[in-house]
Amino acid sequence: MALKVFSASRLADEDARKQFHREALTVAKVNHLSIAQIYDFDTQAGVDFLVMEYVSGETLARCISERALK
């Protein structure tokens, strides 16, 4: 598993947090080899985070910088 922690400014207001939570729940229902599985979205001590599948390998940013996506 992996945690993706969001900066305080990323989900600064309650509306943004609720929208992201709805989107995370929707993506969590998708099961596809090209999409990391999302297990949970939560807030602890004012910090928002996703609990998701850990996928080893290159980051998307590195892939894009080295070659065009197919």
HTML snippet that shows the backbone in 3Dmol.js (N, CA, C, O; Angstrom):
<script src="https://3Dmol.org/build/3Dmol-min.js"></script>
<div id="view" style="width:600px;height:400px;position:relative"></div>
<script>
const pdb = `
ATOM      1  N   MET A   1       0.834  -1.181   0.000  1.00  0.00           N
ATOM      2  CA  MET A   1       0.000   0.000   0.000  1.00  0.00           C
ATOM      3  C   MET A   1       0.878   1.244   0.000  1.00  0.00           C
ATOM      4  O   MET A   1       2.041   1.217   0.401  1.00  0.00           O
ATOM      5  N   ALA A   2       0.288   2.311  -0.456  1.00  0.00           N
ATOM      6  CA  ALA A   2       0.977   3.593  -0.496  1.00  0.00           C
ATOM      7  C   ALA A   2       0.026   4.676  -0.003  1.00  0.00           C
ATOM      8  O   ALA A   2      -1.190   4.559  -0.151  1.00  0.00           O
ATOM      9  N   LEU A   3       0.587   5.726   0.584  1.00  0.00           N
ATOM     10  CA  LEU A   3      -0.197   6.885   0.995  1.00  0.00           C
ATOM     11  C   LEU A   3       0.158   8.055   0.094  1.00  0.00           C
ATOM     12  O   LEU A   3       1.333   8.318  -0.162  1.00  0.00           O
ATOM     13  N   LYS A   4      -0.849   8.747  -0.380  1.00  0.00           N
ATOM     14  CA  LYS A   4      -0.634   9.993  -1.111  1.00  0.00           C
ATOM     15  C   LYS A   4      -1.204  11.093  -0.238  1.00  0.00           C
ATOM     16  O   LYS A   4      -2.415  11.167  -0.029  1.00  0.00           O
ATOM     17  N   VAL A   5      -0.331  11.943   0.269  1.00  0.00           N
ATOM     18  CA  VAL A   5      -0.722  13.016   1.185  1.00  0.00           C
ATOM     19  C   VAL A   5      -0.836  14.309   0.392  1.00  0.00           C
ATOM     20  O   VAL A   5       0.032  14.626  -0.421  1.00  0.00           O
ATOM     21  N   PHE A   6      -1.911  15.052   0.633  1.00  0.00           N
ATOM     22  CA  PHE A   6      -2.171  16.291  -0.083  1.00  0.00           C
ATOM     23  C   PHE A   6      -1.782  17.482   0.778  1.00  0.00           C
ATOM     24  O   PHE A   6      -1.997  17.485   1.990  1.00  0.00           O
ATOM     25  N   SER A   7      -1.212  18.486   0.144  1.00  0.00           N
ATOM     26  CA  SER A   7      -0.856  19.701   0.866  1.00  0.00           C
ATOM     27  C   SER A   7      -2.134  20.399   1.330  1.00  0.00           C
ATOM     28  O   SER A   7      -3.206  20.198   0.758  1.00  0.00           O
ATOM     29  N   ALA A   8      -2.010  21.201   2.347  1.00  0.00           N
ATOM     30  CA  ALA A   8      -3.177  21.894   2.909  1.00  0.00           C
ATOM     31  C   ALA A   8      -3.876  22.759   1.873  1.00  0.00           C
ATOM     32  O   ALA A   8      -5.099  22.895   1.904  1.00  0.00           O
ATOM     33  N   SER A   9      -3.122  23.340   0.965  1.00  0.00           N
ATOM     34  CA  SER A   9      -3.734  24.212  -0.049  1.00  0.00           C
ATOM     35  C   SER A   9      -4.451  23.428  -1.138  1.00  0.00           C
ATOM     36  O   SER A   9      -5.306  23.981  -1.831  1.00  0.00           O
ATOM     37  N   ARG A  10      -4.123  22.158  -1.301  1.00  0.00           N
ATOM     38  CA  ARG A  10      -4.724  21.334  -2.362  1.00  0.00           C
ATOM     39  C   ARG A  10      -6.237  21.183  -2.169  1.00  0.00           C
ATOM     40  O   ARG A  10      -7.004  21.309  -3.123  1.00  0.00           O
ATOM     41  N   LEU A  11      -6.648  20.918  -0.959  1.00  0.00           N
ATOM     42  CA  LEU A  11      -8.065  20.747  -0.636  1.00  0.00           C
ATOM     43  C   LEU A  11      -8.425  21.760   0.445  1.00  0.00           C
ATOM     44  O   LEU A  11      -8.824  21.399   1.552  1.00  0.00           O
ATOM     45  N   ALA A  12      -8.276  23.015   0.102  1.00  0.00           N
ATOM     46  CA  ALA A  12      -8.349  24.102   1.078  1.00  0.00           C
ATOM     47  C   ALA A  12      -9.718  24.291   1.706  1.00  0.00           C
ATOM     48  O   ALA A  12      -9.806  24.683   2.870  1.00  0.00           O
ATOM     49  N   ASP A  13     -10.783  24.025   0.971  1.00  0.00           N
ATOM     50  CA  ASP A  13     -12.105  24.245   1.554  1.00  0.00           C
ATOM     51  C   ASP A  13     -12.912  22.953   1.561  1.00  0.00           C
ATOM     52  O   ASP A  13     -12.552  21.981   0.898  1.00  0.00           O
ATOM     53  N   GLU A  14     -13.978  22.954   2.297  1.00  0.00           N
ATOM     54  CA  GLU A  14     -14.798  21.751   2.474  1.00  0.00           C
ATOM     55  C   GLU A  14     -15.429  21.285   1.166  1.00  0.00           C
ATOM     56  O   GLU A  14     -15.567  20.082   0.949  1.00  0.00           O
ATOM     57  N   ASP A  15     -15.815  22.211   0.292  1.00  0.00           N
ATOM     58  CA  ASP A  15     -16.393  21.824  -0.999  1.00  0.00           C
ATOM     59  C   ASP A  15     -15.387  21.064  -1.844  1.00  0.00           C
ATOM     60  O   ASP A  15     -15.732  20.050  -2.451  1.00  0.00           O
ATOM     61  N   ALA A  16     -14.149  21.537  -1.894  1.00  0.00           N
ATOM     62  CA  ALA A  16     -13.095  20.856  -2.659  1.00  0.00           C
ATOM     63  C   ALA A  16     -12.834  19.470  -2.070  1.00  0.00           C
ATOM     64  O   ALA A  16     -12.657  18.502  -2.809  1.00  0.00           O
ATOM     65  N   ARG A  17     -12.810  19.380  -0.753  1.00  0.00           N
ATOM     66  CA  ARG A  17     -12.583  18.097  -0.080  1.00  0.00           C
ATOM     67  C   ARG A  17     -13.713  17.110  -0.389  1.00  0.00           C
ATOM     68  O   ARG A  17     -13.453  15.940  -0.668  1.00  0.00           O
ATOM     69  N   LYS A  18     -14.954  17.574  -0.340  1.00  0.00           N
ATOM     70  CA  LYS A  18     -16.098  16.699  -0.635  1.00  0.00           C
ATOM     71  C   LYS A  18     -16.075  16.236  -2.085  1.00  0.00           C
ATOM     72  O   LYS A  18     -16.348  15.071  -2.375  1.00  0.00           O
ATOM     73  N   GLN A  19     -15.749  17.151  -2.998  1.00  0.00           N
ATOM     74  CA  GLN A  19     -15.678  16.791  -4.417  1.00  0.00           C
ATOM     75  C   GLN A  19     -14.592  15.739  -4.646  1.00  0.00           C
ATOM     76  O   GLN A  19     -14.819  14.750  -5.343  1.00  0.00           O
ATOM     77  N   PHE A  20     -13.416  15.953  -4.061  1.00  0.00           N
ATOM     78  CA  PHE A  20     -12.336  14.992  -4.222  1.00  0.00           C
ATOM     79  C   PHE A  20     -12.716  13.651  -3.617  1.00  0.00           C
ATOM     80  O   PHE A  20     -12.402  12.605  -4.186  1.00  0.00           O
ATOM     81  N   HIS A  21     -13.375  13.666  -2.489  1.00  0.00           N
ATOM     82  CA  HIS A  21     -13.805  12.423  -1.838  1.00  0.00           C
ATOM     83  C   HIS A  21     -14.764  11.655  -2.743  1.00  0.00           C
ATOM     84  O   HIS A  21     -14.639  10.439  -2.884  1.00  0.00           O
ATOM     85  N   ARG A  22     -15.721  12.354  -3.357  1.00  0.00           N
ATOM     86  CA  ARG A  22     -16.650  11.699  -4.293  1.00  0.00           C
ATOM     87  C   ARG A  22     -15.898  11.090  -5.469  1.00  0.00           C
ATOM     88  O   ARG A  22     -16.185   9.966  -5.879  1.00  0.00           O
ATOM     89  N   GLU A  23     -14.942  11.829  -6.009  1.00  0.00           N
ATOM     90  CA  GLU A  23     -14.160  11.323  -7.137  1.00  0.00           C
ATOM     91  C   GLU A  23     -13.318  10.116  -6.728  1.00  0.00           C
ATOM     92  O   GLU A  23     -13.213   9.152  -7.486  1.00  0.00           O
ATOM     93  N   ALA A  24     -12.722  10.159  -5.544  1.00  0.00           N
ATOM     94  CA  ALA A  24     -11.919   9.037  -5.064  1.00  0.00           C
ATOM     95  C   ALA A  24     -12.786   7.787  -4.893  1.00  0.00           C
ATOM     96  O   ALA A  24     -12.357   6.684  -5.235  1.00  0.00           O
ATOM     97  N   LEU A  25     -13.988   7.952  -4.371  1.00  0.00           N
ATOM     98  CA  LEU A  25     -14.896   6.808  -4.214  1.00  0.00           C
ATOM     99  C   LEU A  25     -15.291   6.234  -5.569  1.00  0.00           C
ATOM    100  O   LEU A  25     -15.424   5.018  -5.712  1.00  0.00           O
ATOM    101  N   THR A  26     -15.478   7.088  -6.551  1.00  0.00           N
ATOM    102  CA  THR A  26     -15.822   6.623  -7.897  1.00  0.00           C
ATOM    103  C   THR A  26     -14.664   5.842  -8.502  1.00  0.00           C
ATOM    104  O   THR A  26     -14.865   4.756  -9.046  1.00  0.00           O
ATOM    105  N   VAL A  27     -13.451   6.387  -8.412  1.00  0.00           N
ATOM    106  CA  VAL A  27     -12.276   5.709  -8.959  1.00  0.00           C
ATOM    107  C   VAL A  27     -12.017   4.398  -8.210  1.00  0.00           C
ATOM    108  O   VAL A  27     -11.534   3.436  -8.808  1.00  0.00           O
ATOM    109  N   ALA A  28     -12.325   4.348  -6.937  1.00  0.00           N
ATOM    110  CA  ALA A  28     -12.121   3.131  -6.146  1.00  0.00           C
ATOM    111  C   ALA A  28     -12.955   1.960  -6.674  1.00  0.00           C
ATOM    112  O   ALA A  28     -12.623   0.803  -6.418  1.00  0.00           O
ATOM    113  N   LYS A  29     -14.009   2.246  -7.391  1.00  0.00           N
ATOM    114  CA  LYS A  29     -14.866   1.200  -7.953  1.00  0.00           C
ATOM    115  C   LYS A  29     -14.306   0.620  -9.246  1.00  0.00           C
ATOM    116  O   LYS A  29     -14.773  -0.415  -9.721  1.00  0.00           O
ATOM    117  N   VAL A  30     -13.301   1.289  -9.817  1.00  0.00           N
ATOM    118  CA  VAL A  30     -12.708   0.851 -11.077  1.00  0.00           C
ATOM    119  C   VAL A  30     -11.601  -0.155 -10.800  1.00  0.00           C
ATOM    120  O   VAL A  30     -10.765   0.060  -9.923  1.00  0.00           O
ATOM    121  N   ASN A  31     -11.598  -1.239 -11.539  1.00  0.00           N
ATOM    122  CA  ASN A  31     -10.551  -2.241 -11.409  1.00  0.00           C
ATOM    123  C   ASN A  31      -9.955  -2.468 -12.794  1.00  0.00           C
ATOM    124  O   ASN A  31     -10.557  -3.131 -13.639  1.00  0.00           O
ATOM    125  N   HIS A  32      -8.756  -1.907 -13.020  1.00  0.00           N
ATOM    126  CA  HIS A  32      -8.099  -2.011 -14.319  1.00  0.00           C
ATOM    127  C   HIS A  32      -6.591  -2.045 -14.096  1.00  0.00           C
ATOM    128  O   HIS A  32      -6.075  -1.380 -13.199  1.00  0.00           O
ATOM    129  N   LEU A  33      -5.892  -2.821 -14.913  1.00  0.00           N
ATOM    130  CA  LEU A  33      -4.444  -2.962 -14.755  1.00  0.00           C
ATOM    131  C   LEU A  33      -3.693  -1.641 -14.907  1.00  0.00           C
ATOM    132  O   LEU A  33      -2.605  -1.489 -14.351  1.00  0.00           O
ATOM    133  N   SER A  34      -4.247  -0.693 -15.642  1.00  0.00           N
ATOM    134  CA  SER A  34      -3.564   0.582 -15.877  1.00  0.00           C
ATOM    135  C   SER A  34      -3.920   1.660 -14.855  1.00  0.00           C
ATOM    136  O   SER A  34      -3.456   2.795 -14.970  1.00  0.00           O
ATOM    137  N   ILE A  35      -4.736   1.321 -13.860  1.00  0.00           N
ATOM    138  CA  ILE A  35      -5.166   2.291 -12.856  1.00  0.00           C
ATOM    139  C   ILE A  35      -4.861   1.731 -11.471  1.00  0.00           C
ATOM    140  O   ILE A  35      -5.296   0.630 -11.133  1.00  0.00           O
ATOM    141  N   ALA A  36      -4.123   2.479 -10.679  1.00  0.00           N
ATOM    142  CA  ALA A  36      -3.824   2.043  -9.303  1.00  0.00           C
ATOM    143  C   ALA A  36      -5.120   1.989  -8.500  1.00  0.00           C
ATOM    144  O   ALA A  36      -5.952   2.892  -8.586  1.00  0.00           O
ATOM    145  N   GLN A  37      -5.279   0.945  -7.737  1.00  0.00           N
ATOM    146  CA  GLN A  37      -6.479   0.756  -6.921  1.00  0.00           C
ATOM    147  C   GLN A  37      -6.458   1.720  -5.735  1.00  0.00           C
ATOM    148  O   GLN A  37      -5.444   1.841  -5.047  1.00  0.00           O
ATOM    149  N   ILE A  38      -7.567   2.398  -5.499  1.00  0.00           N
ATOM    150  CA  ILE A  38      -7.710   3.273  -4.337  1.00  0.00           C
ATOM    151  C   ILE A  38      -8.505   2.520  -3.280  1.00  0.00           C
ATOM    152  O   ILE A  38      -9.594   2.013  -3.549  1.00  0.00           O
ATOM    153  N   TYR A  39      -7.952   2.455  -2.081  1.00  0.00           N
ATOM    154  CA  TYR A  39      -8.601   1.731  -0.995  1.00  0.00           C
ATOM    155  C   TYR A  39      -9.384   2.640  -0.058  1.00  0.00           C
ATOM    156  O   TYR A  39     -10.418   2.236   0.473  1.00  0.00           O
ATOM    157  N   ASP A  40      -8.900   3.868   0.153  1.00  0.00           N
ATOM    158  CA  ASP A  40      -9.570   4.744   1.106  1.00  0.00           C
ATOM    159  C   ASP A  40      -9.125   6.182   0.886  1.00  0.00           C
ATOM    160  O   ASP A  40      -8.071   6.441   0.306  1.00  0.00           O
ATOM    161  N   PHE A  41      -9.933   7.097   1.352  1.00  0.00           N
ATOM    162  CA  PHE A  41      -9.609   8.521   1.391  1.00  0.00           C
ATOM    163  C   PHE A  41     -10.030   8.992   2.766  1.00  0.00           C
ATOM    164  O   PHE A  41     -11.146   8.713   3.204  1.00  0.00           O
ATOM    165  N   ASP A  42      -9.143   9.709   3.456  1.00  0.00           N
ATOM    166  CA  ASP A  42      -9.475  10.119   4.815  1.00  0.00           C
ATOM    167  C   ASP A  42      -8.755  11.418   5.163  1.00  0.00           C
ATOM    168  O   ASP A  42      -7.888  11.893   4.429  1.00  0.00           O
ATOM    169  N   THR A  43      -9.142  11.971   6.305  1.00  0.00           N
ATOM    170  CA  THR A  43      -8.506  13.155   6.862  1.00  0.00           C
ATOM    171  C   THR A  43      -8.174  12.860   8.318  1.00  0.00           C
ATOM    172  O   THR A  43      -9.037  12.437   9.086  1.00  0.00           O
ATOM    173  N   GLN A  44      -6.930  13.084   8.689  1.00  0.00           N
ATOM    174  CA  GLN A  44      -6.494  12.905  10.072  1.00  0.00           C
ATOM    175  C   GLN A  44      -5.724  14.149  10.480  1.00  0.00           C
ATOM    176  O   GLN A  44      -4.786  14.553   9.792  1.00  0.00           O
ATOM    177  N   ALA A  45      -6.106  14.754  11.580  1.00  0.00           N
ATOM    178  CA  ALA A  45      -5.435  15.948  12.096  1.00  0.00           C
ATOM    179  C   ALA A  45      -5.303  17.031  11.021  1.00  0.00           C
ATOM    180  O   ALA A  45      -4.292  17.730  10.948  1.00  0.00           O
ATOM    181  N   GLY A  46      -6.341  17.155  10.191  1.00  0.00           N
ATOM    182  CA  GLY A  46      -6.351  18.182   9.154  1.00  0.00           C
ATOM    183  C   GLY A  46      -5.551  17.851   7.909  1.00  0.00           C
ATOM    184  O   GLY A  46      -5.398  18.701   7.032  1.00  0.00           O
ATOM    185  N   VAL A  47      -5.037  16.625   7.815  1.00  0.00           N
ATOM    186  CA  VAL A  47      -4.252  16.199   6.655  1.00  0.00           C
ATOM    187  C   VAL A  47      -5.081  15.220   5.834  1.00  0.00           C
ATOM    188  O   VAL A  47      -5.528  14.190   6.340  1.00  0.00           O
ATOM    189  N   ASP A  48      -5.281  15.556   4.552  1.00  0.00           N
ATOM    190  CA  ASP A  48      -6.035  14.686   3.638  1.00  0.00           C
ATOM    191  C   ASP A  48      -5.085  13.709   2.962  1.00  0.00           C
ATOM    192  O   ASP A  48      -3.967  14.074   2.598  1.00  0.00           O
ATOM    193  N   PHE A  49      -5.533  12.452   2.793  1.00  0.00           N
ATOM    194  CA  PHE A  49      -4.675  11.467   2.140  1.00  0.00           C
ATOM    195  C   PHE A  49      -5.495  10.362   1.496  1.00  0.00           C
ATOM    196  O   PHE A  49      -6.633  10.093   1.881  1.00  0.00           O
ATOM    197  N   LEU A  50      -4.877   9.728   0.499  1.00  0.00           N
ATOM    198  CA  LEU A  50      -5.423   8.549  -0.156  1.00  0.00           C
ATOM    199  C   LEU A  50      -4.612   7.342   0.290  1.00  0.00           C
ATOM    200  O   LEU A  50      -3.392   7.429   0.433  1.00  0.00           O
ATOM    201  N   VAL A  51      -5.276   6.227   0.507  1.00  0.00           N
ATOM    202  CA  VAL A  51      -4.605   4.955   0.708  1.00  0.00           C
ATOM    203  C   VAL A  51      -4.815   4.201  -0.596  1.00  0.00           C
ATOM    204  O   VAL A  51      -5.945   3.940  -1.006  1.00  0.00           O
ATOM    205  N   MET A  52      -3.704   3.855  -1.238  1.00  0.00           N
ATOM    206  CA  MET A  52      -3.827   3.267  -2.564  1.00  0.00           C
ATOM    207  C   MET A  52      -2.813   2.156  -2.781  1.00  0.00           C
ATOM    208  O   MET A  52      -1.881   1.972  -1.999  1.00  0.00           O
ATOM    209  N   GLU A  53      -3.023   1.431  -3.853  1.00  0.00           N
ATOM    210  CA  GLU A  53      -2.117   0.364  -4.252  1.00  0.00           C
ATOM    211  C   GLU A  53      -0.742   0.948  -4.561  1.00  0.00           C
ATOM    212  O   GLU A  53      -0.634   1.994  -5.200  1.00  0.00           O
ATOM    213  N   TYR A  54       0.301   0.272  -4.109  1.00  0.00           N
ATOM    214  CA  TYR A  54       1.655   0.679  -4.465  1.00  0.00           C
ATOM    215  C   TYR A  54       1.998   0.033  -5.799  1.00  0.00           C
ATOM    216  O   TYR A  54       1.861  -1.179  -5.967  1.00  0.00           O
ATOM    217  N   VAL A  55       2.440   0.845  -6.735  1.00  0.00           N
ATOM    218  CA  VAL A  55       2.843   0.348  -8.047  1.00  0.00           C
ATOM    219  C   VAL A  55       4.299   0.724  -8.249  1.00  0.00           C
ATOM    220  O   VAL A  55       4.643   1.906  -8.279  1.00  0.00           O
ATOM    221  N   SER A  56       5.146  -0.271  -8.387  1.00  0.00           N
ATOM    222  CA  SER A  56       6.563   0.016  -8.590  1.00  0.00           C
ATOM    223  C   SER A  56       6.820   0.373 -10.049  1.00  0.00           C
ATOM    224  O   SER A  56       6.031   0.035 -10.932  1.00  0.00           O
ATOM    225  N   GLY A  57       7.917   1.052 -10.286  1.00  0.00           N
ATOM    226  CA  GLY A  57       8.283   1.423 -11.648  1.00  0.00           C
ATOM    227  C   GLY A  57       8.483   2.912 -11.782  1.00  0.00           C
ATOM    228  O   GLY A  57       8.590   3.631 -10.788  1.00  0.00           O
ATOM    229  N   GLU A  58       8.534   3.373 -13.021  1.00  0.00           N
ATOM    230  CA  GLU A  58       8.746   4.783 -13.302  1.00  0.00           C
ATOM    231  C   GLU A  58       7.525   5.616 -12.943  1.00  0.00           C
ATOM    232  O   GLU A  58       6.392   5.135 -12.983  1.00  0.00           O
ATOM    233  N   THR A  59       7.770   6.861 -12.596  1.00  0.00           N
ATOM    234  CA  THR A  59       6.656   7.781 -12.373  1.00  0.00           C
ATOM    235  C   THR A  59       6.123   8.241 -13.727  1.00  0.00           C
ATOM    236  O   THR A  59       6.839   8.198 -14.728  1.00  0.00           O
ATOM    237  N   LEU A  60       4.888   8.672 -13.755  1.00  0.00           N
ATOM    238  CA  LEU A  60       4.307   9.190 -14.985  1.00  0.00           C
ATOM    239  C   LEU A  60       5.091  10.400 -15.478  1.00  0.00           C
ATOM    240  O   LEU A  60       5.328  10.540 -16.678  1.00  0.00           O
ATOM    241  N   ALA A  61       5.495  11.277 -14.557  1.00  0.00           N
ATOM    242  CA  ALA A  61       6.268  12.465 -14.941  1.00  0.00           C
ATOM    243  C   ALA A  61       7.558  12.071 -15.659  1.00  0.00           C
ATOM    244  O   ALA A  61       7.932  12.698 -16.651  1.00  0.00           O
ATOM    245  N   ARG A  62       8.221  11.059 -15.175  1.00  0.00           N
ATOM    246  CA  ARG A  62       9.472  10.623 -15.828  1.00  0.00           C
ATOM    247  C   ARG A  62       9.186  10.009 -17.191  1.00  0.00           C
ATOM    248  O   ARG A  62       9.914  10.271 -18.148  1.00  0.00           O
ATOM    249  N   CYS A  63       8.151   9.206 -17.294  1.00  0.00           N
ATOM    250  CA  CYS A  63       7.785   8.611 -18.594  1.00  0.00           C
ATOM    251  C   CYS A  63       7.514   9.698 -19.626  1.00  0.00           C
ATOM    252  O   CYS A  63       7.988   9.619 -20.760  1.00  0.00           O
ATOM    253  N   ILE A  64       6.762  10.695 -19.235  1.00  0.00           N
ATOM    254  CA  ILE A  64       6.396  11.778 -20.158  1.00  0.00           C
ATOM    255  C   ILE A  64       7.642  12.567 -20.564  1.00  0.00           C
ATOM    256  O   ILE A  64       7.770  12.958 -21.724  1.00  0.00           O
ATOM    257  N   SER A  65       8.559  12.805 -19.627  1.00  0.00           N
ATOM    258  CA  SER A  65       9.737  13.595 -19.950  1.00  0.00           C
ATOM    259  C   SER A  65      10.682  12.859 -20.900  1.00  0.00           C
ATOM    260  O   SER A  65      11.428  13.494 -21.644  1.00  0.00           O
ATOM    261  N   GLU A  66      10.655  11.529 -20.878  1.00  0.00           N
ATOM    262  CA  GLU A  66      11.574  10.748 -21.701  1.00  0.00           C
ATOM    263  C   GLU A  66      11.007  10.365 -23.054  1.00  0.00           C
ATOM    264  O   GLU A  66      11.763  10.181 -24.008  1.00  0.00           O
ATOM    265  N   ARG A  67       9.698  10.242 -23.155  1.00  0.00           N
ATOM    266  CA  ARG A  67       9.094   9.808 -24.426  1.00  0.00           C
ATOM    267  C   ARG A  67       7.612  10.132 -24.438  1.00  0.00           C
ATOM    268  O   ARG A  67       6.998  10.347 -23.393  1.00  0.00           O
ATOM    269  N   ALA A  68       7.054  10.164 -25.621  1.00  0.00           N
ATOM    270  CA  ALA A  68       5.625  10.412 -25.760  1.00  0.00           C
ATOM    271  C   ALA A  68       4.846   9.179 -25.292  1.00  0.00           C
ATOM    272  O   ALA A  68       5.292   8.045 -25.468  1.00  0.00           O
ATOM    273  N   LEU A  69       3.690   9.417 -24.702  1.00  0.00           N
ATOM    274  CA  LEU A  69       2.826   8.305 -24.300  1.00  0.00           C
ATOM    275  C   LEU A  69       2.139   7.721 -25.526  1.00  0.00           C
ATOM    276  O   LEU A  69       1.805   8.448 -26.462  1.00  0.00           O
ATOM    277  N   LYS A  70       1.933   6.433 -25.520  1.00  0.00           N
ATOM    278  CA  LYS A  70       1.256   5.767 -26.645  1.00  0.00           C
ATOM    279  C   LYS A  70      -0.157   5.429 -26.273  1.00  0.00           C
ATOM    280  O   LYS A  70      -0.891   4.865 -27.085  1.00  0.00           O
TER     281      LYS A  70
END
`;
const viewer = $3Dmol.createViewer("view");
viewer.addModel(pdb, "pdb");
viewer.setStyle({}, {cartoon: {color: "spectrum"}});
viewer.zoomTo();
viewer.render();
</script>
